[in-house]
Amino acid sequence: QADLDGGWYEFQPDYFGTAVFEGRSIPCISAKGQQVFHSGYELRDKDIHDLSILDAISKS
């Protein structure tokens, strides 16, 4: 993935996965990937909410 300063990011394969919805396999970002992508900036209320849901899911 290109960055805004002309560099490049290499994402780890476990940042991505699939989920099954109504019998179809859908590509998605893993919980780990979502946590990483919610870092490096000041979190908004929505981001804090999203991370709290990810945390709850990971404990179940």
N, C-alpha and C positions, 0 to 999 in steps of 0.2 A: 504494500500500500504506500503510495507517495504521500509525503507530508507537505505542508505549506511552504517550507523553507527549502524545498528541492531535495530533501533527504528521502529515506526509505524506511519503512517499518516491516519487519518480518513477524507475523503473528504466529503464535504457537498453535499447532493443530488442535489442542484440547480447548481452545477458545471457541471452537465451532462444534456443532453436533446436529442432531436431528430430533424431531419430536413427531409423534404420530397424532394426527387430528382427523377424525372421521375416516379412519382407515388409510389416510395418505401420509407419507413421510415428508416432512417439511424441514428444510434447512433452517438452522437457528444459531444464535450465539449462546454458548454454554453459560451457566451461572458464573463460572470462573472468569470467562471472557467479559461478562457484563460487569463484574466487580472491578476488573482491571480497567475497562473502558470508562468507569465512573471515577477514575483517579486522575490527579494532575490538574485539577481545576477546582474552583470554589463550588461546592455542592449547593444546588437549589433545593427547595423544599421537596420538589418532585423527585429529585435524585435520592435524597435521604429516604423518602417513602419507598422508592424502588429497591434500594439496598436493604431496607428493613424486611421487605417481602423475600428477597433472595436469602437473607440470613435465616428467616423463619423456615423457608423451604429446605435449606441445607441441614437444619436440625431435625427435620421429620423423617 
